[in-house]
Amino acid sequence: MNKEQIIEAVGQEYTKWFYDNAVPSVSGKPILNGEGILTRGEFINKCKTDTEFSEKWGLKIEERELTLEERAKWLQDNKGYDLLVGNLEHDHIREVVEDEAPTKLITITYNNETIESYE
C-alpha cells in the first residue's frame, strides 16, 4: 500500500465507525460527543497531533523538515547528482538543492508497515 491508500483505508474505517456511533443532530447531520465528522484534512491533522486518536486507528503520521544536507543527499541518491554533499557552501550548489530537493520527510506507520515519502 502507498501513503494515499493507507490514509484512504483508515479514513474509511473512521467514517464507518463515526456513522455507526453518531446520532442525528437538530439539523439532521450526524454528531458524536457534540462533534461532526472530521474532514479528510482534519482527520490527518488529528492523527499527526493527537497520539491517542491516531493509536485508536493504528495510524501514526510524522512529518519533519529535512536539513540542507539531507536534501542534498536525497538528490545524490535519487537523481544521481555528484557534487552536492560537502559543497553546500557554493551558491550554485545550494541553489540547486533548494530548487530541486524535497523539503519534508513524511513517515506513516500502519499495521507495523512503515512508508516514507518526501515532499
Phi and psi restraints in degrees (range 20) as a CNS / XPLOR table:
assign (resid 1 and name C) (resid 2 and name N)
       (resid 2 and name CA) (resid 2 and name C) 1.0 -97.1 20.0 2
assign (resid 2 and name N) (resid 2 and name CA)
       (resid 2 and name C) (resid 3 and name N) 1.0 177.7 20.0 2
assign (resid 2 and name C) (resid 3 and name N)
       (resid 3 and name CA) (resid 3 and name C) 1.0 -56.0 20.0 2
assign (resid 3 and name N) (resid 3 and name CA)
       (resid 3 and name C) (resid 4 and name N) 1.0 -47.8 20.0 2
assign (resid 3 and name C) (resid 4 and name N)
       (resid 4 and name CA) (resid 4 and name C) 1.0 -64.7 20.0 2
assign (resid 4 and name N) (resid 4 and name CA)
       (resid 4 and name C) (resid 5 and name N) 1.0 -40.3 20.0 2
assign (resid 4 and name C) (resid 5 and name N)
       (resid 5 and name CA) (resid 5 and name C) 1.0 -64.4 20.0 2
assign (resid 5 and name N) (resid 5 and name CA)
       (resid 5 and name C) (resid 6 and name N) 1.0 -40.5 20.0 2
assign (resid 5 and name C) (resid 6 and name N)
       (resid 6 and name CA) (resid 6 and name C) 1.0 -64.3 20.0 2
assign (resid 6 and name N) (resid 6 and name CA)
       (resid 6 and name C) (resid 7 and name N) 1.0 -48.9 20.0 2
assign (resid 6 and name C) (resid 7 and name N)
       (resid 7 and name CA) (resid 7 and name C) 1.0 -61.5 20.0 2
assign (resid 7 and name N) (resid 7 and name CA)
       (resid 7 and name C) (resid 8 and name N) 1.0 -40.9 20.0 2
assign (resid 7 and name C) (resid 8 and name N)
       (resid 8 and name CA) (resid 8 and name C) 1.0 -62.9 20.0 2
assign (resid 8 and name N) (resid 8 and name CA)
       (resid 8 and name C) (resid 9 and name N) 1.0 -45.1 20.0 2
assign (resid 8 and name C) (resid 9 and name N)
       (resid 9 and name CA) (resid 9 and name C) 1.0 -63.7 20.0 2
assign (resid 9 and name N) (resid 9 and name CA)
       (resid 9 and name C) (resid 10 and name N) 1.0 -45.7 20.0 2
assign (resid 9 and name C) (resid 10 and name N)
       (resid 10 and name CA) (resid 10 and name C) 1.0 -68.0 20.0 2
assign (resid 10 and name N) (resid 10 and name CA)
       (resid 10 and name C) (resid 11 and name N) 1.0 -38.8 20.0 2
assign (resid 10 and name C) (resid 11 and name N)
       (resid 11 and name CA) (resid 11 and name C) 1.0 -61.1 20.0 2
assign (resid 11 and name N) (resid 11 and name CA)
       (resid 11 and name C) (resid 12 and name N) 1.0 -38.7 20.0 2
assign (resid 11 and name C) (resid 12 and name N)
       (resid 12 and name CA) (resid 12 and name C) 1.0 -66.4 20.0 2
assign (resid 12 and name N) (resid 12 and name CA)
       (resid 12 and name C) (resid 13 and name N) 1.0 -39.4 20.0 2
assign (resid 12 and name C) (resid 13 and name N)
       (resid 13 and name CA) (resid 13 and name C) 1.0 -60.5 20.0 2
assign (resid 13 and name N) (resid 13 and name CA)
       (resid 13 and name C) (resid 14 and name N) 1.0 -45.4 20.0 2
assign (resid 13 and name C) (resid 14 and name N)
       (resid 14 and name CA) (resid 14 and name C) 1.0 -60.7 20.0 2
assign (resid 14 and name N) (resid 14 and name CA)
       (resid 14 and name C) (resid 15 and name N) 1.0 -46.8 20.0 2
assign (resid 14 and name C) (resid 15 and name N)
       (resid 15 and name CA) (resid 15 and name C) 1.0 -60.4 20.0 2
assign (resid 15 and name N) (resid 15 and name CA)
       (resid 15 and name C) (resid 16 and name N) 1.0 -45.9 20.0 2
assign (resid 15 and name C) (resid 16 and name N)
       (resid 16 and name CA) (resid 16 and name C) 1.0 -61.2 20.0 2
assign (resid 16 and name N) (resid 16 and name CA)
       (resid 16 and name C) (resid 17 and name N) 1.0 -47.2 20.0 2
assign (resid 16 and name C) (resid 17 and name N)
       (resid 17 and name CA) (resid 17 and name C) 1.0 -58.9 20.0 2
assign (resid 17 and name N) (resid 17 and name CA)
       (resid 17 and name C) (resid 18 and name N) 1.0 -44.3 20.0 2
assign (resid 17 and name C) (resid 18 and name N)
       (resid 18 and name CA) (resid 18 and name C) 1.0 -60.1 20.0 2
assign (resid 18 and name N) (resid 18 and name CA)
       (resid 18 and name C) (resid 19 and name N) 1.0 -49.9 20.0 2
assign (resid 18 and name C) (resid 19 and name N)
       (resid 19 and name CA) (resid 19 and name C) 1.0 -68.6 20.0 2
assign (resid 19 and name N) (resid 19 and name CA)
       (resid 19 and name C) (resid 20 and name N) 1.0 -29.2 20.0 2
assign (resid 19 and name C) (resid 20 and name N)
       (resid 20 and name CA) (resid 20 and name C) 1.0 -69.1 20.0 2
assign (resid 20 and name N) (resid 20 and name CA)
       (resid 20 and name C) (resid 21 and name N) 1.0 -26.8 20.0 2
assign (resid 20 and name C) (resid 21 and name N)
       (resid 21 and name CA) (resid 21 and name C) 1.0 -109.9 20.0 2
assign (resid 21 and name N) (resid 21 and name CA)
       (resid 21 and name C) (resid 22 and name N) 1.0 -11.0 20.0 2
assign (resid 21 and name C) (resid 22 and name N)
       (resid 22 and name CA) (resid 22 and name C) 1.0 -81.1 20.0 2
assign (resid 22 and name N) (resid 22 and name CA)
       (resid 22 and name C) (resid 23 and name N) 1.0 162.9 20.0 2
assign (resid 22 and name C) (resid 23 and name N)
       (resid 23 and name CA) (resid 23 and name C) 1.0 -124.9 20.0 2
assign (resid 23 and name N) (resid 23 and name CA)
       (resid 23 and name C) (resid 24 and name N) 1.0 153.6 20.0 2
assign (resid 23 and name C) (resid 24 and name N)
       (resid 24 and name CA) (resid 24 and name C) 1.0 -68.0 20.0 2
assign (resid 24 and name N) (resid 24 and name CA)
       (resid 24 and name C) (resid 25 and name N) 1.0 142.9 20.0 2
assign (resid 24 and name C) (resid 25 and name N)
       (resid 25 and name CA) (resid 25 and name C) 1.0 -91.9 20.0 2
assign (resid 25 and name N) (resid 25 and name CA)
       (resid 25 and name C) (resid 26 and name N) 1.0 -179.8 20.0 2
assign (resid 25 and name C) (resid 26 and name N)
       (resid 26 and name CA) (resid 26 and name C) 1.0 -57.8 20.0 2
assign (resid 26 and name N) (resid 26 and name CA)
       (resid 26 and name C) (resid 27 and name N) 1.0 -37.1 20.0 2
assign (resid 26 and name C) (resid 27 and name N)
       (resid 27 and name CA) (resid 27 and name C) 1.0 -78.6 20.0 2
assign (resid 27 and name N) (resid 27 and name CA)
       (resid 27 and name C) (resid 28 and name N) 1.0 -5.6 20.0 2
assign (resid 27 and name C) (resid 28 and name N)
       (resid 28 and name CA) (resid 28 and name C) 1.0 92.8 20.0 2
assign (resid 28 and name N) (resid 28 and name CA)
       (resid 28 and name C) (resid 29 and name N) 1.0 -10.6 20.0 2
assign (resid 28 and name C) (resid 29 and name N)
       (resid 29 and name CA) (resid 29 and name C) 1.0 -81.6 20.0 2
assign (resid 29 and name N) (resid 29 and name CA)
       (resid 29 and name C) (resid 30 and name N) 1.0 141.9 20.0 2
assign (resid 29 and name C) (resid 30 and name N)
       (resid 30 and name CA) (resid 30 and name C) 1.0 -68.9 20.0 2
assign (resid 30 and name N) (resid 30 and name CA)
       (resid 30 and name C) (resid 31 and name N) 1.0 142.3 20.0 2
assign (resid 30 and name C) (resid 31 and name N)
       (resid 31 and name CA) (resid 31 and name C) 1.0 -134.6 20.0 2
assign (resid 31 and name N) (resid 31 and name CA)
       (resid 31 and name C) (resid 32 and name N) 1.0 156.9 20.0 2
assign (resid 31 and name C) (resid 32 and name N)
       (resid 32 and name CA) (resid 32 and name C) 1.0 -142.1 20.0 2
assign (resid 32 and name N) (resid 32 and name CA)
       (resid 32 and name C) (resid 33 and name N) 1.0 122.0 20.0 2
assign (resid 32 and name C) (resid 33 and name N)
       (resid 33 and name CA) (resid 33 and name C) 1.0 53.5 20.0 2
assign (resid 33 and name N) (resid 33 and name CA)
       (resid 33 and name C) (resid 34 and name N) 1.0 38.6 20.0 2
assign (resid 33 and name C) (resid 34 and name N)
       (resid 34 and name CA) (resid 34 and name C) 1.0 79.3 20.0 2
assign (resid 34 and name N) (resid 34 and name CA)
       (resid 34 and name C) (resid 35 and name N) 1.0 3.6 20.0 2
assign (resid 34 and name C) (resid 35 and name N)
       (resid 35 and name CA) (resid 35 and name C) 1.0 -119.0 20.0 2
assign (resid 35 and name N) (resid 35 and name CA)
       (resid 35 and name C) (resid 36 and name N) 1.0 148.6 20.0 2
assign (resid 35 and name C) (resid 36 and name N)
       (resid 36 and name CA) (resid 36 and name C) 1.0 -84.1 20.0 2
assign (resid 36 and name N) (resid 36 and name CA)
       (resid 36 and name C) (resid 37 and name N) 1.0 173.8 20.0 2
assign (resid 36 and name C) (resid 37 and name N)
       (resid 37 and name CA) (resid 37 and name C) 1.0 -67.3 20.0 2
assign (resid 37 and name N) (resid 37 and name CA)
       (resid 37 and name C) (resid 38 and name N) 1.0 144.1 20.0 2
assign (resid 37 and name C) (resid 38 and name N)
       (resid 38 and name CA) (resid 38 and name C) 1.0 -76.1 20.0 2
assign (resid 38 and name N) (resid 38 and name CA)
       (resid 38 and name C) (resid 39 and name N) 1.0 143.5 20.0 2
assign (resid 38 and name C) (resid 39 and name N)
       (resid 39 and name CA) (resid 39 and name C) 1.0 -72.0 20.0 2
assign (resid 39 and name N) (resid 39 and name CA)
       (resid 39 and name C) (resid 40 and name N) 1.0 170.7 20.0 2
assign (resid 39 and name C) (resid 40 and name N)
       (resid 40 and name CA) (resid 40 and name C) 1.0 -57.9 20.0 2
assign (resid 40 and name N) (resid 40 and name CA)
       (resid 40 and name C) (resid 41 and name N) 1.0 -46.5 20.0 2
assign (resid 40 and name C) (resid 41 and name N)
       (resid 41 and name CA) (resid 41 and name C) 1.0 -63.6 20.0 2
assign (resid 41 and name N) (resid 41 and name CA)
       (resid 41 and name C) (resid 42 and name N) 1.0 -41.4 20.0 2
assign (resid 41 and name C) (resid 42 and name N)
       (resid 42 and name CA) (resid 42 and name C) 1.0 -64.9 20.0 2
assign (resid 42 and name N) (resid 42 and name CA)
       (resid 42 and name C) (resid 43 and name N) 1.0 -39.9 20.0 2
assign (resid 42 and name C) (resid 43 and name N)
       (resid 43 and name CA) (resid 43 and name C) 1.0 -61.8 20.0 2
assign (resid 43 and name N) (resid 43 and name CA)
       (resid 43 and name C) (resid 44 and name N) 1.0 -47.4 20.0 2
assign (resid 43 and name C) (resid 44 and name N)
       (resid 44 and name CA) (resid 44 and name C) 1.0 -62.2 20.0 2
assign (resid 44 and name N) (resid 44 and name CA)
       (resid 44 and name C) (resid 45 and name N) 1.0 -45.8 20.0 2
assign (resid 44 and name C) (resid 45 and name N)
       (resid 45 and name CA) (resid 45 and name C) 1.0 -62.4 20.0 2
assign (resid 45 and name N) (resid 45 and name CA)
       (resid 45 and name C) (resid 46 and name N) 1.0 -40.1 20.0 2
assign (resid 45 and name C) (resid 46 and name N)
       (resid 46 and name CA) (resid 46 and name C) 1.0 -66.0 20.0 2
assign (resid 46 and name N) (resid 46 and name CA)
       (resid 46 and name C) (resid 47 and name N) 1.0 -37.0 20.0 2
assign (resid 46 and name C) (resid 47 and name N)
       (resid 47 and name CA) (resid 47 and name C) 1.0 -64.3 20.0 2
assign (resid 47 and name N) (resid 47 and name CA)
       (resid 47 and name C) (resid 48 and name N) 1.0 -33.9 20.0 2
assign (resid 47 and name C) (resid 48 and name N)
       (resid 48 and name CA) (resid 48 and name C) 1.0 -72.4 20.0 2
assign (resid 48 and name N) (resid 48 and name CA)
       (resid 48 and name C) (resid 49 and name N) 1.0 -34.3 20.0 2
assign (resid 48 and name C) (resid 49 and name N)
       (resid 49 and name CA) (resid 49 and name C) 1.0 -107.6 20.0 2
assign (resid 49 and name N) (resid 49 and name CA)
       (resid 49 and name C) (resid 50 and name N) 1.0 -15.1 20.0 2
assign (resid 49 and name C) (resid 50 and name N)
       (resid 50 and name CA) (resid 50 and name C) 1.0 -122.7 20.0 2
assign (resid 50 and name N) (resid 50 and name CA)
       (resid 50 and name C) (resid 51 and name N) 1.0 97.6 20.0 2
assign (resid 50 and name C) (resid 51 and name N)
       (resid 51 and name CA) (resid 51 and name C) 1.0 -58.2 20.0 2
assign (resid 51 and name N) (resid 51 and name CA)
       (resid 51 and name C) (resid 52 and name N) 1.0 -44.1 20.0 2
assign (resid 51 and name C) (resid 52 and name N)
       (resid 52 and name CA) (resid 52 and name C) 1.0 -61.1 20.0 2
assign (resid 52 and name N) (resid 52 and name CA)
       (resid 52 and name C) (resid 53 and name N) 1.0 -43.6 20.0 2
assign (resid 52 and name C) (resid 53 and name N)
       (resid 53 and name CA) (resid 53 and name C) 1.0 -63.3 20.0 2
assign (resid 53 and name N) (resid 53 and name CA)
       (resid 53 and name C) (resid 54 and name N) 1.0 -47.9 20.0 2
assign (resid 53 and name C) (resid 54 and name N)
       (resid 54 and name CA) (resid 54 and name C) 1.0 -65.6 20.0 2
assign (resid 54 and name N) (resid 54 and name CA)
       (resid 54 and name C) (resid 55 and name N) 1.0 -36.4 20.0 2
assign (resid 54 and name C) (resid 55 and name N)
       (resid 55 and name CA) (resid 55 and name C) 1.0 -64.4 20.0 2
assign (resid 55 and name N) (resid 55 and name CA)
       (resid 55 and name C) (resid 56 and name N) 1.0 -33.3 20.0 2
assign (resid 55 and name C) (resid 56 and name N)
       (resid 56 and name CA) (resid 56 and name C) 1.0 -58.6 20.0 2
assign (resid 56 and name N) (resid 56 and name CA)
       (resid 56 and name C) (resid 57 and name N) 1.0 -35.2 20.0 2
assign (resid 56 and name C) (resid 57 and name N)
       (resid 57 and name CA) (resid 57 and name C) 1.0 -98.4 20.0 2
assign (resid 57 and name N) (resid 57 and name CA)
       (resid 57 and name C) (resid 58 and name N) 1.0 2.3 20.0 2
assign (resid 57 and name C) (resid 58 and name N)
       (resid 58 and name CA) (resid 58 and name C) 1.0 67.7 20.0 2
assign (resid 58 and name N) (resid 58 and name CA)
       (resid 58 and name C) (resid 59 and name N) 1.0 25.1 20.0 2
assign (resid 58 and name C) (resid 59 and name N)
       (resid 59 and name CA) (resid 59 and name C) 1.0 -124.1 20.0 2
assign (resid 59 and name N) (resid 59 and name CA)
       (resid 59 and name C) (resid 60 and name N) 1.0 131.9 20.0 2
assign (resid 59 and name C) (resid 60 and name N)
       (resid 60 and name CA) (resid 60 and name C) 1.0 -127.4 20.0 2
assign (resid 60 and name N) (resid 60 and name CA)
       (resid 60 and name C) (resid 61 and name N) 1.0 124.8 20.0 2
assign (resid 60 and name C) (resid 61 and name N)
       (resid 61 and name CA) (resid 61 and name C) 1.0 -120.9 20.0 2
assign (resid 61 and name N) (resid 61 and name CA)
       (resid 61 and name C) (resid 62 and name N) 1.0 122.6 20.0 2
assign (resid 61 and name C) (resid 62 and name N)
       (resid 62 and name CA) (resid 62 and name C) 1.0 -124.3 20.0 2
assign (resid 62 and name N) (resid 62 and name CA)
       (resid 62 and name C) (resid 63 and name N) 1.0 138.4 20.0 2
assign (resid 62 and name C) (resid 63 and name N)
       (resid 63 and name CA) (resid 63 and name C) 1.0 -126.7 20.0 2
assign (resid 63 and name N) (resid 63 and name CA)
       (resid 63 and name C) (resid 64 and name N) 1.0 141.7 20.0 2
assign (resid 63 and name C) (resid 64 and name N)
       (resid 64 and name CA) (resid 64 and name C) 1.0 -150.4 20.0 2
assign (resid 64 and name N) (resid 64 and name CA)
       (resid 64 and name C) (resid 65 and name N) 1.0 151.0 20.0 2
assign (resid 64 and name C) (resid 65 and name N)
       (resid 65 and name CA) (resid 65 and name C) 1.0 -76.3 20.0 2
assign (resid 65 and name N) (resid 65 and name CA)
       (resid 65 and name C) (resid 66 and name N) 1.0 140.1 20.0 2
assign (resid 65 and name C) (resid 66 and name N)
       (resid 66 and name CA) (resid 66 and name C) 1.0 -84.8 20.0 2
assign (resid 66 and name N) (resid 66 and name CA)
       (resid 66 and name C) (resid 67 and name N) 1.0 144.4 20.0 2
assign (resid 66 and name C) (resid 67 and name N)
       (resid 67 and name CA) (resid 67 and name C) 1.0 -73.8 20.0 2
assign (resid 67 and name N) (resid 67 and name CA)
       (resid 67 and name C) (resid 68 and name N) 1.0 163.8 20.0 2
assign (resid 67 and name C) (resid 68 and name N)
       (resid 68 and name CA) (resid 68 and name C) 1.0 -59.5 20.0 2
assign (resid 68 and name N) (resid 68 and name CA)
       (resid 68 and name C) (resid 69 and name N) 1.0 -38.8 20.0 2
assign (resid 68 and name C) (resid 69 and name N)
       (resid 69 and name CA) (resid 69 and name C) 1.0 -65.4 20.0 2
assign (resid 69 and name N) (resid 69 and name CA)
       (resid 69 and name C) (resid 70 and name N) 1.0 -41.5 20.0 2
assign (resid 69 and name C) (resid 70 and name N)
       (resid 70 and name CA) (resid 70 and name C) 1.0 -64.7 20.0 2
assign (resid 70 and name N) (resid 70 and name CA)
       (resid 70 and name C) (resid 71 and name N) 1.0 -38.1 20.0 2
assign (resid 70 and name C) (resid 71 and name N)
       (resid 71 and name CA) (resid 71 and name C) 1.0 -66.0 20.0 2
assign (resid 71 and name N) (resid 71 and name CA)
       (resid 71 and name C) (resid 72 and name N) 1.0 -41.0 20.0 2
assign (resid 71 and name C) (resid 72 and name N)
       (resid 72 and name CA) (resid 72 and name C) 1.0 -64.5 20.0 2
assign (resid 72 and name N) (resid 72 and name CA)
       (resid 72 and name C) (resid 73 and name N) 1.0 -42.7 20.0 2
assign (resid 72 and name C) (resid 73 and name N)
       (resid 73 and name CA) (resid 73 and name C) 1.0 -61.5 20.0 2
assign (resid 73 and name N) (resid 73 and name CA)
       (resid 73 and name C) (resid 74 and name N) 1.0 -39.8 20.0 2
assign (resid 73 and name C) (resid 74 and name N)
       (resid 74 and name CA) (resid 74 and name C) 1.0 -59.9 20.0 2
assign (resid 74 and name N) (resid 74 and name CA)
       (resid 74 and name C) (resid 75 and name N) 1.0 -44.7 20.0 2
assign (resid 74 and name C) (resid 75 and name N)
       (resid 75 and name CA) (resid 75 and name C) 1.0 -62.5 20.0 2
assign (resid 75 and name N) (resid 75 and name CA)
       (resid 75 and name C) (resid 76 and name N) 1.0 -40.3 20.0 2
assign (resid 75 and name C) (resid 76 and name N)
       (resid 76 and name CA) (resid 76 and name C) 1.0 -62.6 20.0 2
assign (resid 76 and name N) (resid 76 and name CA)
       (resid 76 and name C) (resid 77 and name N) 1.0 -46.8 20.0 2
assign (resid 76 and name C) (resid 77 and name N)
       (resid 77 and name CA) (resid 77 and name C) 1.0 -74.8 20.0 2
assign (resid 77 and name N) (resid 77 and name CA)
       (resid 77 and name C) (resid 78 and name N) 1.0 -33.7 20.0 2
assign (resid 77 and name C) (resid 78 and name N)
       (resid 78 and name CA) (resid 78 and name C) 1.0 -105.1 20.0 2
assign (resid 78 and name N) (resid 78 and name CA)
       (resid 78 and name C) (resid 79 and name N) 1.0 -20.8 20.0 2
assign (resid 78 and name C) (resid 79 and name N)
       (resid 79 and name CA) (resid 79 and name C) 1.0 -119.3 20.0 2
assign (resid 79 and name N) (resid 79 and name CA)
       (resid 79 and name C) (resid 80 and name N) 1.0 -4.3 20.0 2
assign (resid 79 and name C) (resid 80 and name N)
       (resid 80 and name CA) (resid 80 and name C) 1.0 75.9 20.0 2
assign (resid 80 and name N) (resid 80 and name CA)
       (resid 80 and name C) (resid 81 and name N) 1.0 16.6 20.0 2
assign (resid 80 and name C) (resid 81 and name N)
       (resid 81 and name CA) (resid 81 and name C) 1.0 -67.1 20.0 2
assign (resid 81 and name N) (resid 81 and name CA)
       (resid 81 and name C) (resid 82 and name N) 1.0 137.9 20.0 2
assign (resid 81 and name C) (resid 82 and name N)
       (resid 82 and name CA) (resid 82 and name C) 1.0 -94.7 20.0 2
assign (resid 82 and name N) (resid 82 and name CA)
       (resid 82 and name C) (resid 83 and name N) 1.0 -45.8 20.0 2
assign (resid 82 and name C) (resid 83 and name N)
       (resid 83 and name CA) (resid 83 and name C) 1.0 -102.2 20.0 2
assign (resid 83 and name N) (resid 83 and name CA)
       (resid 83 and name C) (resid 84 and name N) 1.0 33.1 20.0 2
assign (resid 83 and name C) (resid 84 and name N)
       (resid 84 and name CA) (resid 84 and name C) 1.0 -92.5 20.0 2
assign (resid 84 and name N) (resid 84 and name CA)
       (resid 84 and name C) (resid 85 and name N) 1.0 -61.5 20.0 2
assign (resid 84 and name C) (resid 85 and name N)
       (resid 85 and name CA) (resid 85 and name C) 1.0 -64.9 20.0 2
assign (resid 85 and name N) (resid 85 and name CA)
       (resid 85 and name C) (resid 86 and name N) 1.0 130.8 20.0 2
assign (resid 85 and name C) (resid 86 and name N)
       (resid 86 and name CA) (resid 86 and name C) 1.0 92.5 20.0 2
assign (resid 86 and name N) (resid 86 and name CA)
       (resid 86 and name C) (resid 87 and name N) 1.0 -11.7 20.0 2
assign (resid 86 and name C) (resid 87 and name N)
       (resid 87 and name CA) (resid 87 and name C) 1.0 -118.3 20.0 2
assign (resid 87 and name N) (resid 87 and name CA)
       (resid 87 and name C) (resid 88 and name N) 1.0 26.2 20.0 2
assign (resid 87 and name C) (resid 88 and name N)
       (resid 88 and name CA) (resid 88 and name C) 1.0 -73.4 20.0 2
assign (resid 88 and name N) (resid 88 and name CA)
       (resid 88 and name C) (resid 89 and name N) 1.0 -8.5 20.0 2
assign (resid 88 and name C) (resid 89 and name N)
       (resid 89 and name CA) (resid 89 and name C) 1.0 -78.7 20.0 2
assign (resid 89 and name N) (resid 89 and name CA)
       (resid 89 and name C) (resid 90 and name N) 1.0 -13.6 20.0 2
assign (resid 89 and name C) (resid 90 and name N)
       (resid 90 and name CA) (resid 90 and name C) 1.0 -81.0 20.0 2
assign (resid 90 and name N) (resid 90 and name CA)
       (resid 90 and name C) (resid 91 and name N) 1.0 127.8 20.0 2
assign (resid 90 and name C) (resid 91 and name N)
       (resid 91 and name CA) (resid 91 and name C) 1.0 -56.2 20.0 2
assign (resid 91 and name N) (resid 91 and name CA)
       (resid 91 and name C) (resid 92 and name N) 1.0 -41.7 20.0 2
assign (resid 91 and name C) (resid 92 and name N)
       (resid 92 and name CA) (resid 92 and name C) 1.0 -64.7 20.0 2
assign (resid 92 and name N) (resid 92 and name CA)
       (resid 92 and name C) (resid 93 and name N) 1.0 -45.1 20.0 2
assign (resid 92 and name C) (resid 93 and name N)
       (resid 93 and name CA) (resid 93 and name C) 1.0 -62.5 20.0 2
assign (resid 93 and name N) (resid 93 and name CA)
       (resid 93 and name C) (resid 94 and name N) 1.0 -46.2 20.0 2
assign (resid 93 and name C) (resid 94 and name N)
       (resid 94 and name CA) (resid 94 and name C) 1.0 -59.7 20.0 2
assign (resid 94 and name N) (resid 94 and name CA)
       (resid 94 and name C) (resid 95 and name N) 1.0 -41.6 20.0 2
assign (resid 94 and name C) (resid 95 and name N)
       (resid 95 and name CA) (resid 95 and name C) 1.0 -63.6 20.0 2
assign (resid 95 and name N) (resid 95 and name CA)
       (resid 95 and name C) (resid 96 and name N) 1.0 -42.2 20.0 2
assign (resid 95 and name C) (resid 96 and name N)
       (resid 96 and name CA) (resid 96 and name C) 1.0 -61.2 20.0 2
assign (resid 96 and name N) (resid 96 and name CA)
       (resid 96 and name C) (resid 97 and name N) 1.0 -45.4 20.0 2
assign (resid 96 and name C) (resid 97 and name N)
       (resid 97 and name CA) (resid 97 and name C) 1.0 -61.9 20.0 2
assign (resid 97 and name N) (resid 97 and name CA)
       (resid 97 and name C) (resid 98 and name N) 1.0 -46.3 20.0 2
assign (resid 97 and name C) (resid 98 and name N)
       (resid 98 and name CA) (resid 98 and name C) 1.0 -65.8 20.0 2
assign (resid 98 and name N) (resid 98 and name CA)
       (resid 98 and name C) (resid 99 and name N) 1.0 -32.1 20.0 2
assign (resid 98 and name C) (resid 99 and name N)
       (resid 99 and name CA) (resid 99 and name C) 1.0 -83.3 20.0 2
assign (resid 99 and name N) (resid 99 and name CA)
       (resid 99 and name C) (resid 100 and name N) 1.0 -33.3 20.0 2
assign (resid 99 and name C) (resid 100 and name N)
       (resid 100 and name CA) (resid 100 and name C) 1.0 -111.5 20.0 2
assign (resid 100 and name N) (resid 100 and name CA)
       (resid 100 and name C) (resid 101 and name N) 1.0 -17.4 20.0 2
assign (resid 100 and name C) (resid 101 and name N)
       (resid 101 and name CA) (resid 101 and name C) 1.0 -95.1 20.0 2
assign (resid 101 and name N) (resid 101 and name CA)
       (resid 101 and name C) (resid 102 and name N) 1.0 149.8 20.0 2
assign (resid 101 and name C) (resid 102 and name N)
       (resid 102 and name CA) (resid 102 and name C) 1.0 -64.3 20.0 2
assign (resid 102 and name N) (resid 102 and name CA)
       (resid 102 and name C) (resid 103 and name N) 1.0 158.8 20.0 2
assign (resid 102 and name C) (resid 103 and name N)
       (resid 103 and name CA) (resid 103 and name C) 1.0 -109.2 20.0 2
assign (resid 103 and name N) (resid 103 and name CA)
       (resid 103 and name C) (resid 104 and name N) 1.0 -14.3 20.0 2
assign (resid 103 and name C) (resid 104 and name N)
       (resid 104 and name CA) (resid 104 and name C) 1.0 -132.1 20.0 2
assign (resid 104 and name N) (resid 104 and name CA)
       (resid 104 and name C) (resid 105 and name N) 1.0 144.5 20.0 2
assign (resid 104 and name C) (resid 105 and name N)
       (resid 105 and name CA) (resid 105 and name C) 1.0 -109.8 20.0 2
assign (resid 105 and name N) (resid 105 and name CA)
       (resid 105 and name C) (resid 106 and name N) 1.0 125.5 20.0 2
assign (resid 105 and name C) (resid 106 and name N)
       (resid 106 and name CA) (resid 106 and name C) 1.0 -114.0 20.0 2
assign (resid 106 and name N) (resid 106 and name CA)
       (resid 106 and name C) (resid 107 and name N) 1.0 124.6 20.0 2
assign (resid 106 and name C) (resid 107 and name N)
       (resid 107 and name CA) (resid 107 and name C) 1.0 -115.0 20.0 2
assign (resid 107 and name N) (resid 107 and name CA)
       (resid 107 and name C) (resid 108 and name N) 1.0 124.8 20.0 2
assign (resid 107 and name C) (resid 108 and name N)
       (resid 108 and name CA) (resid 108 and name C) 1.0 -118.8 20.0 2
assign (resid 108 and name N) (resid 108 and name CA)
       (resid 108 and name C) (resid 109 and name N) 1.0 127.8 20.0 2
assign (resid 108 and name C) (resid 109 and name N)
       (resid 109 and name CA) (resid 109 and name C) 1.0 -117.9 20.0 2
assign (resid 109 and name N) (resid 109 and name CA)
       (resid 109 and name C) (resid 110 and name N) 1.0 128.3 20.0 2
assign (resid 109 and name C) (resid 110 and name N)
       (resid 110 and name CA) (resid 110 and name C) 1.0 -148.7 20.0 2
assign (resid 110 and name N) (resid 110 and name CA)
       (resid 110 and name C) (resid 111 and name N) 1.0 127.5 20.0 2
assign (resid 110 and name C) (resid 111 and name N)
       (resid 111 and name CA) (resid 111 and name C) 1.0 50.0 20.0 2
assign (resid 111 and name N) (resid 111 and name CA)
       (resid 111 and name C) (resid 112 and name N) 1.0 47.5 20.0 2
assign (resid 111 and name C) (resid 112 and name N)
       (resid 112 and name CA) (resid 112 and name C) 1.0 61.5 20.0 2
assign (resid 112 and name N) (resid 112 and name CA)
       (resid 112 and name C) (resid 113 and name N) 1.0 17.6 20.0 2
assign (resid 112 and name C) (resid 113 and name N)
       (resid 113 and name CA) (resid 113 and name C) 1.0 -111.5 20.0 2
assign (resid 113 and name N) (resid 113 and name CA)
       (resid 113 and name C) (resid 114 and name N) 1.0 130.6 20.0 2
assign (resid 113 and name C) (resid 114 and name N)
       (resid 114 and name CA) (resid 114 and name C) 1.0 -113.6 20.0 2
assign (resid 114 and name N) (resid 114 and name CA)
       (resid 114 and name C) (resid 115 and name N) 1.0 132.6 20.0 2
assign (resid 114 and name C) (resid 115 and name N)
       (resid 115 and name CA) (resid 115 and name C) 1.0 -124.1 20.0 2
assign (resid 115 and name N) (resid 115 and name CA)
       (resid 115 and name C) (resid 116 and name N) 1.0 131.6 20.0 2
assign (resid 115 and name C) (resid 116 and name N)
       (resid 116 and name CA) (resid 116 and name C) 1.0 -110.5 20.0 2
assign (resid 116 and name N) (resid 116 and name CA)
       (resid 116 and name C) (resid 117 and name N) 1.0 137.2 20.0 2
assign (resid 116 and name C) (resid 117 and name N)
       (resid 117 and name CA) (resid 117 and name C) 1.0 -137.6 20.0 2
assign (resid 117 and name N) (resid 117 and name CA)
       (resid 117 and name C) (resid 118 and name N) 1.0 156.1 20.0 2
assign (resid 117 and name C) (resid 118 and name N)
       (resid 118 and name CA) (resid 118 and name C) 1.0 -117.9 20.0 2
assign (resid 118 and name N) (resid 118 and name CA)
       (resid 118 and name C) (resid 119 and name N) 1.0 138.9 20.0 2
